[in-house]
Amino acid sequence: MRPYVRIAWAMLRPPVLLLLVLYAACGLTVAGSASSWALLRVVLVLLPFLVWSAVVNDLADACIDAVNLPDDARRVLAGGRAHRGQLRAVAAVALAATLAAAAWLGPVALLVAAAGVAVSTAYSVGPVRLAERGAVASLSLPALYVAVPYLLGALAGRGEVRATDLPFLGALYVGFVGRIVLKDFRDVRGDTLFGKRTFLVRHGRVATCRFSAACWVAAPALALLLSPHRTVTTAVGTLLGTVAAVHLLRVLAADPGHRREEWVVSALAIVGRGTVLVLLAPLAGSAAGTPPLVTDLLAAGVVVLTLGQAAQMVRHGPARGSRGPAAGVGAGLERSALRANTGGFGDCADGGPR
């Protein structure tokens, strides 16, 4: 049992989980609820859903991960710390838990979760394999990680999704599109080697950063325009986050080097999460009946903390002990890493695309 628990724990990516919970909270508060119990019920769906998505992706991308992330402890398959049979068992349990928890929320929530599972599977697994379809991948993954938690949050808060809930969801979606295209900077070596045609591989560094910047500018503007409870503090906070993001994207477009590139992308992820928190603050405050002054102070604190953490990341990188992808892996090591796992990855050891 312990190996399976260890695998499931490795698949729970804390930053991704936090973002899913934030989007769920946005849906919940837009529906006019601040119930922690309702949010917990949504989280019970999101936890196994995230495990399912991560396991399916790791099974499909094991060869690529062995090149891109050979030292990442979260990639248990590529690192030889688990075999495919164990991951498939964890995936089966995660799928059942996702659908059961969603059914507890209601039949519409079950349909939303089932659609999310279908998109998640199609993203990683052939013959569809959206991950290899460039811009389509950049548009489908945000629909998965933004729409599913947001809609589940709205359903948990009100029992239904209304047309008035969707514009704010669209703004969050655009913001996530701008961030998701940046994740490929970390994986560009293996993606190129295995013929994975991501947006970055197809269009290059500068075009990717320009596209991301356009989304970073548009999303906060749309969110503020569409938010039913915007404040001056929220507007100033999102403006500061947007300015910081555009500056970081200019640094990224200039090719700052492998290590600093990772730090800049991590800083952008911090700014992205902070921006969602700032947008969430007045919604949650209104739903909970919190005085506006308290909400503004909390939002201001989030802005200061976010910008401070982003600056720290750009200057000094992740905290000591964090493990990231190796800067370079020799061709011989690539092949040995591909065969390191139980089962040998024999179906892709030659480096051909999947």
C-alpha positions in Angstrom: 0.0 0.0 0.0 2.8 2.4 0.9 4.2 2.5 -2.7 0.8 3.5 -4.1 0.3 6.2 -1.5 3.8 7.5 -2.3 3.0 7.7 -6.0 -0.3 9.5 -5.4 1.5 12.0 -3.1 4.1 12.6 -5.8 1.3 13.3 -8.3 -0.2 16.1 -6.2 1.7 19.1 -7.5 1.1 21.7 -4.7 1.3 24.8 -7.0 -1.2 23.3 -9.5 -3.5 22.1 -6.7 -3.4 25.6 -5.1 -4.4 27.1 -8.5 -7.3 24.7 -8.9 -8.6 25.5 -5.5 -8.3 29.2 -6.2 -10.4 28.8 -9.4 -12.9 26.7 -7.5 -13.1 29.5 -4.9 -13.7 32.0 -7.6 -16.6 30.0 -8.9 -18.0 29.5 -5.4 -17.8 33.2 -4.6 -19.2 34.3 -7.9 -22.2 32.1 -7.1 -22.5 34.1 -3.9 -21.3 31.5 -1.4 -18.4 31.6 1.1 -19.1 28.1 2.5 -15.9 26.3 3.5 -17.8 23.0 3.5 -18.9 23.6 -0.1 -15.3 24.3 -1.1 -14.1 21.2 0.7 -16.5 19.1 -1.3 -15.1 20.5 -4.5 -11.5 19.9 -3.3 -12.5 16.2 -2.8 -13.2 16.1 -6.5 -10.1 18.1 -7.5 -7.6 16.0 -5.5 -8.1 12.7 -7.3 -8.8 14.5 -10.6 -5.3 16.1 -10.4 -3.8 12.7 -9.6 -5.5 11.1 -12.6 -4.3 13.9 -14.9 -0.7 13.7 -13.6 -0.6 9.9 -13.8 -2.0 9.7 -17.4 0.5 12.5 -18.5 3.4 10.8 -16.8 2.6 7.4 -18.4 2.4 9.1 -21.9 5.4 11.3 -21.5 7.8 9.0 -19.6 10.4 9.1 -22.3 10.3 12.9 -22.6 10.4 13.3 -18.8 13.5 11.2 -18.7 15.3 13.8 -20.8 13.6 17.0 -19.4 13.3 16.1 -15.7 15.6 13.2 -14.9 16.2 14.5 -11.3 12.6 15.5 -10.5 11.4 13.4 -7.6 7.8 13.9 -8.7 8.4 12.0 -12.0 8.5 8.5 -10.3 8.2 6.6 -13.6 10.9 8.4 -15.5 13.1 8.2 -12.4 12.7 4.5 -12.0 10.9 4.7 -8.6 7.7 3.1 -9.8 6.5 1.0 -12.7 3.7 1.3 -15.1 1.4 -1.2 -13.4 1.6 0.8 -10.1 0.7 4.0 -11.9 -2.2 2.4 -13.7 -3.6 1.1 -10.4 -3.3 4.6 -8.8 -5.0 6.1 -11.9 -7.9 3.7 -11.6 -8.5 4.5 -8.0 -8.2 8.3 -8.7 -10.7 8.0 -11.5 -13.3 6.2 -9.4 -12.7 8.7 -6.5 -13.1 11.7 -8.9 -16.4 10.5 -10.3 -17.8 9.5 -6.9 -17.0 12.8 -5.3 -18.5 14.6 -8.2 -21.6 12.6 -8.1 -22.0 13.7 -4.4 -22.2 17.3 -5.7 -24.9 16.4 -8.2 -25.5 15.0 -11.7 -24.3 18.2 -13.4 -21.1 18.2 -11.4 -20.6 14.6 -12.5 -21.0 15.6 -16.1 -18.4 18.4 -15.6 -15.9 16.1 -13.9 -16.4 13.4 -16.6 -15.8 16.0 -19.3 -12.7 17.1 -17.5 -11.4 13.5 -17.3 -12.1 13.0 -21.0 -10.2 16.2 -22.0 -7.3 15.3 -19.6 -7.0 11.9 -21.2 -7.2 13.3 -24.7 -4.5 15.8 -23.8 -1.9 13.1 -23.1 -3.1 9.9 -24.9 -3.2 9.1 -28.6 -4.6 9.1 -31.2 -5.9 12.6 -30.2 -2.9 13.6 -28.0 -3.7 17.4 -27.8 -0.3 18.0 -26.1 1.4 17.7 -29.5 -1.0 20.1 -31.3 0.7 23.4 -30.6 -1.8 26.2 -30.0 -4.6 23.6 -29.5 -2.8 22.3 -26.5 -2.4 25.8 -25.0 -6.1 26.3 -25.4 -7.4 23.0 -24.2 -5.3 22.6 -21.0 -6.6 25.9 -19.5 -10.2 24.8 -20.3 -9.4 21.7 -18.2 -7.7 23.4 -15.2 -9.8 26.6 -15.1 -13.3 25.6 -16.3 -13.6 22.3 -14.3 -12.8 23.7 -10.8 -14.7 27.0 -11.5 -17.8 25.3 -12.7 -17.7 22.8 -9.8 -17.3 25.7 -7.4 -20.4 27.5 -8.9 -22.4 24.2 -8.7 -21.3 23.7 -5.1 -22.3 27.2 -4.1 -25.6 27.6 -5.9 -26.5 24.2 -7.4 -26.5 25.6 -10.9 -24.3 27.6 -13.4 -25.8 30.8 -14.8 -24.9 32.6 -17.9 -23.7 35.5 -15.8 -21.0 33.3 -14.3 -19.3 32.6 -17.6 -17.7 36.0 -18.5 -15.5 36.0 -15.4 -14.6 32.4 -16.2 -13.5 33.6 -19.7 -11.2 36.2 -18.1 -9.6 33.6 -15.9 -9.2 31.3 -18.9 -7.3 34.0 -20.9 -5.0 34.5 -18.0 -4.2 30.9 -17.7 -3.5 30.6 -21.4 -0.9 33.2 -21.0 0.8 31.3 -18.3 0.5 27.8 -19.6 2.5 28.5 -22.8 5.5 29.3 -20.5 5.7 25.8 -19.0 7.2 24.6 -22.2 10.5 26.6 -21.7 11.4 24.0 -19.0 10.7 21.1 -21.4 11.9 22.4 -24.7 14.9 20.1 -24.9 12.9 16.8 -24.6 9.9 18.2 -26.6 12.2 18.9 -29.6 14.0 15.6 -29.3 10.8 13.6 -29.4 9.0 15.7 -31.9 6.4 17.3 -29.5 5.3 20.4 -31.4 4.4 22.7 -28.6 3.7 26.4 -29.1 7.2 27.3 -28.1 8.8 24.7 -30.5 6.6 25.9 -33.4 6.8 29.6 -33.0 10.0 30.4 -31.0 10.9 32.3 -27.8 10.0 35.8 -28.8 6.6 35.0 -30.3 5.7 32.9 -27.3 6.5 35.7 -24.9 4.6 38.2 -27.0 1.5 36.0 -27.0 1.8 35.4 -23.2 2.2 39.2 -22.6 -1.0 39.9 -24.6 -2.9 37.4 -22.4 -1.4 38.9 -19.3 -2.6 42.3 -20.2 -6.0 41.3 -21.5 -7.0 38.9 -18.6 -6.7 41.3 -15.6 -8.5 44.0 -17.6 -11.3 41.7 -18.5 -11.5 40.3 -15.0 -11.7 43.8 -13.4 -14.3 44.9 -16.0 -16.5 41.8 -15.4 -16.0 41.4 -11.6 -19.1 42.4 -9.7 -17.1 43.6 -6.7 -13.9 45.3 -7.9 -12.2 47.9 -5.7 -9.4 50.4 -6.2 -7.0 48.2 -4.3 -7.9 45.3 -6.6 -7.3 47.4 -9.6 -4.0 48.7 -8.4 -2.8 45.3 -7.3 -3.7 43.7 -10.7 -2.0 46.5 -12.5 1.2 46.1 -10.5 1.1 42.3 -11.2 0.6 42.9 -14.9 3.5 45.4 -15.1 5.7 42.9 -13.2 4.7 40.0 -15.6 5.3 42.0 -18.7 8.8 43.0 -17.4 9.6 39.4 -16.6 8.4 38.3 -20.1 10.8 40.8 -21.7 13.6 39.3 -19.7 12.5 35.8 -20.8 12.3 36.8 -24.4 16.0 38.0 -24.3 17.2 34.5 -23.5 18.7 35.0 -20.0 20.3 31.6 -19.8 18.9 28.2 -18.7 19.1 28.7 -14.9 17.8 32.3 -14.9 15.1 31.3 -17.4 13.8 28.7 -14.9 13.8 31.4 -12.2 11.9 33.9 -14.3 9.2 31.3 -15.3 8.8 30.4 -11.6 8.5 34.1 -10.7 5.8 34.5 -13.4 3.9 31.5 -11.8 4.1 33.3 -8.5 2.7 36.5 -10.0 -0.1 34.6 -11.7 -1.3 32.9 -8.5 -1.0 36.2 -6.6 -3.1 38.0 -9.3 -5.9 35.4 -9.0 -5.8 35.8 -5.2 -6.2 39.6 -5.5 -9.1 39.2 -7.9 -10.7 36.6 -5.5 -10.4 38.8 -2.4 -13.3 41.2 -3.1 -15.5 38.4 -4.3 -14.9 36.3 -1.2 -15.2 39.4 1.0 -18.6 40.2 -0.4 -19.9 36.6 -0.2 -18.7 36.4 3.5 -19.9 39.8 4.4 -16.4 41.0 5.3 -16.0 44.8 5.7 -14.4 46.3 2.5 -11.5 47.8 4.5 -10.5 44.4 5.7 -10.8 43.0 2.2 -8.6 45.8 0.8 -6.0 45.2 3.5 -5.9 41.5 2.7 -5.6 42.2 -1.0 -2.8 44.7 -0.4 -0.9 42.2 1.7 -1.2 39.6 -1.1 0.2 42.1 -3.6 3.2 42.9 -1.4 3.9 39.3 -0.6 3.5 38.2 -4.2 5.9 40.9 -5.6 8.4 40.2 -2.9 8.4 36.4 -3.5 8.7 37.0 -7.3 11.6 39.3 -6.8 13.3 36.8 -4.5 12.8 34.1 -7.1 14.3 36.1 -9.9 17.4 37.2 -7.8 18.2 34.0 -6.0 16.1 31.1 -7.5 14.2 28.5 -5.5 14.9 27.7 -1.9 17.9 25.5 -1.2 16.9 21.9 -1.5 14.4 22.4 -4.3 15.1 20.1 -7.2 14.6 21.2 -10.8 15.4 19.8 -14.2 19.0 19.2 -15.1 20.6 21.9 -17.3 22.0 19.3 -19.7 22.0 15.6 -20.2 24.4 13.8 -22.5 23.1 11.6 -25.3 24.4 8.4 -23.6 22.7 9.4 -20.3 19.5 10.1 -22.1 19.4 6.6 -23.4 20.2 5.0 -20.1 17.6 7.2 -18.4 15.0 6.0 -20.9 15.7 2.4 -19.9 16.1 3.0 -16.1 12.5 2.3 -15.3 11.1 -1.1 -14.7 9.9 -2.3 -18.1 12.7 -0.5 -19.9 10.6 1.9 -21.9 11.3 -0.4 -24.8 8.6 1.2 -26.9 10.3 4.5 -27.1 14.0 3.9 -26.3 15.0 5.0 -29.8 13.8 8.5 -29.2 11.0 8.5 -31.7 7.9 10.6 -31.2 4.9 9.1 -29.5 
